[in-house]
Protein backbone atom coordinates (compact mmCIF):
# COMPACT_ATOMS: atom_id res chain seq x y z
CA UNK A 1 0.00 0.00 0.00
CA UNK A 2 1.22 3.43 -0.94
CA UNK A 3 0.98 6.26 1.60
CA UNK A 4 0.94 8.94 -1.08
CA UNK A 5 -2.35 10.72 -1.72
CA UNK A 6 -3.92 10.18 -5.10
CA UNK A 7 -2.89 12.63 -7.79
CA UNK A 8 -5.29 15.54 -8.24
CA UNK A 9 -5.45 17.66 -11.35
CA UNK A 10 -4.81 21.39 -11.08
CA UNK A 11 -8.41 22.06 -12.13
CA UNK A 12 -9.77 19.81 -9.39
CA UNK A 13 -7.45 21.38 -6.81
CA UNK A 14 -8.50 24.88 -7.87
CA UNK A 15 -12.17 23.89 -7.68
CA UNK A 16 -11.69 22.45 -4.21
CA UNK A 17 -9.80 25.54 -3.06
CA UNK A 18 -12.57 27.80 -4.35
CA UNK A 19 -15.19 25.67 -2.58
CA UNK A 20 -13.24 25.91 0.69
CA UNK A 21 -12.94 29.67 0.34
CA UNK A 22 -16.67 29.93 -0.28
CA UNK A 23 -17.40 27.77 2.77
CA UNK A 24 -15.17 29.95 4.96
CA UNK A 25 -16.88 33.08 3.65
CA UNK A 26 -20.26 31.56 4.54
CA UNK A 27 -19.04 30.80 8.05
CA UNK A 28 -17.98 34.44 8.42
CA UNK A 29 -21.43 35.53 7.21
CA UNK A 30 -23.14 33.21 9.69
CA UNK A 31 -21.07 34.59 12.56
CA UNK A 32 -21.87 38.16 11.52
CA UNK A 33 -25.58 37.31 11.40
CA UNK A 34 -25.42 35.73 14.86
CA UNK A 35 -23.78 38.87 16.23
CA UNK A 36 -26.37 41.09 14.56
CA UNK A 37 -29.19 38.88 15.87
CA UNK A 38 -27.85 39.11 19.44
CA UNK A 39 -27.51 42.89 19.18
CA UNK A 40 -31.06 43.25 17.84
CA UNK A 41 -32.46 41.11 20.65
CA UNK A 42 -30.63 43.24 23.21
CA UNK A 43 -31.96 46.40 21.58
CA UNK A 44 -35.54 45.11 21.63
CA UNK A 45 -35.26 44.06 25.26
CA UNK A 46 -33.79 47.45 26.16
CA UNK A 47 -36.56 49.23 24.27
CA UNK A 48 -39.20 47.27 26.17
CA UNK A 49 -37.60 48.19 29.51
CA UNK A 50 -37.46 51.85 28.54
CA UNK A 51 -41.12 51.82 27.52
CA UNK A 52 -42.09 50.16 30.81
CA UNK A 53 -40.06 52.65 32.83
CA UNK A 54 -41.60 55.57 30.92
CA UNK A 55 -45.07 54.23 31.67
CA UNK A 56 -44.26 53.94 35.36
CA UNK A 57 -42.88 57.48 35.42
CA UNK A 58 -45.94 58.81 33.60
CA UNK A 59 -48.21 57.29 36.24
CA UNK A 60 -46.10 58.33 39.22
CA UNK A 61 -45.28 61.85 38.08
CA UNK A 62 -48.38 62.55 36.01
CA UNK A 63 -46.23 63.55 33.06
CA UNK A 64 -46.36 62.82 29.36
CA UNK A 65 -44.20 60.33 27.47
CA UNK A 66 -41.63 62.88 26.34
CA UNK A 67 -41.12 64.18 29.89
CA UNK A 68 -40.74 60.65 31.22
CA UNK A 69 -38.09 59.91 28.61
CA UNK A 70 -36.26 63.16 29.40
CA UNK A 71 -36.23 62.11 33.06
CA UNK A 72 -34.67 58.74 32.19
CA UNK A 73 -32.08 60.40 29.96
CA UNK A 74 -31.21 62.96 32.64
CA UNK A 75 -30.76 60.20 35.25
CA UNK A 76 -28.60 58.20 32.87
CA UNK A 77 -26.40 61.19 32.07
CA UNK A 78 -26.07 62.16 35.72
CA UNK A 79 -25.06 58.62 36.69
CA UNK A 80 -22.94 57.98 33.60
CA UNK A 81 -24.97 54.92 32.65
CA UNK A 82 -26.99 53.85 29.65
CA UNK A 83 -30.68 54.74 29.55
CA UNK A 84 -31.68 51.07 29.28
CA UNK A 85 -29.68 50.24 32.43
CA UNK A 86 -31.33 53.09 34.35
CA UNK A 87 -34.72 51.95 33.05
CA UNK A 88 -34.06 48.36 34.11
CA UNK A 89 -33.12 49.50 37.62
CA UNK A 90 -36.18 51.73 37.80
CA UNK A 91 -38.51 48.91 36.75
CA UNK A 92 -36.85 46.44 39.13
CA UNK A 93 -36.91 48.72 42.13
Secondary structure as the mmCIF struct_conf table of DSSP 4:
data_model
#
loop_
_struct_conf.conf_type_id
_struct_conf.id
_struct_conf.beg_label_comp_id
_struct_conf.beg_label_asym_id
_struct_conf.beg_label_seq_id
_struct_conf.end_label_comp_id
_struct_conf.end_label_asym_id
_struct_conf.end_label_seq_id
BEND BEND1 UNK A 4 UNK A 4
HELX_LH_PP_P HELX_LH_PP_P1 UNK A 5 UNK A 7
HELX_RH_AL_P HELX_RH_AL_P1 UNK A 10 UNK A 61
HELX_RH_AL_P HELX_RH_AL_P2 UNK A 65 UNK A 79
TURN_TY1_P TURN_TY1_P1 UNK A 80 UNK A 80
HELX_RH_AL_P HELX_RH_AL_P3 UNK A 83 UNK A 92
#
